[in-house]
Amino acid sequence: MTVARFIIGPLKSIANRYRPDEDFDGIADLYEIDCFGTNPLLKDTDGDGNSDGDEIFRLLTDPLAINTSRVETDQTVIIQPWEPSATKGT
């Protein structure tokens, strides 16, 4: 049994069909668990101030790493695209 099973098993049980987005970040809990690896109980999994939904759908940054794809200059913020790992779940 891997560590992931200890974490993911209980998280899947909190996924609720009546409140499918427990943390209100714009991503359904099951997608957070199965697709993105983010925490369905935390609006901002990496704690960088941007919600997981904003990072994935608007900012295109990595919701699991604090501002790793965001480059700030004097007055301009350049955001580099991020894509979920193709090997997620293997």
Secondary structure by P-SEA (a helix, b strand, c coil): cccccccaaaaaaacccccccccccccccccccccccccccccccccccccccccccccccccccccccccccccbbbbbbbbccccccc
